Amino acid sequence: MDGIAKYLKRFKTLSNPQKTVTEELNSILKKKGIPEVTLSFKNNSVYLNTHSVIRSEILLHQKDILTALNKKLEKKDIRVTRII
């Protein structure tokens, strides 16, 4: 007979999607030479809370950033569909 710990194991590794997306996105932006940003994440969308110049730079590279971000978040079952 299996113990209850076996069934609850998957809940032990749950993470905060907001924090995870923020960390991964900022690491990708750092590689591209873009300063860190503050953001909010809901409904699979990233809402940027930053200066318009930085936002424009991110939106110019949006396709590449989304591809890299989703590749990193794939293992954590988080998907980002757009950056606003």
Secondary structure, DSSP 8 states (H G I E B T S, - for coil): ---HHHHHHHHHT---HHHHHHHHHHHHHHHTT----EEEEETTEEEEES-HHHHHHHHHTHHHHHHHHHHHHGGGT----EE-
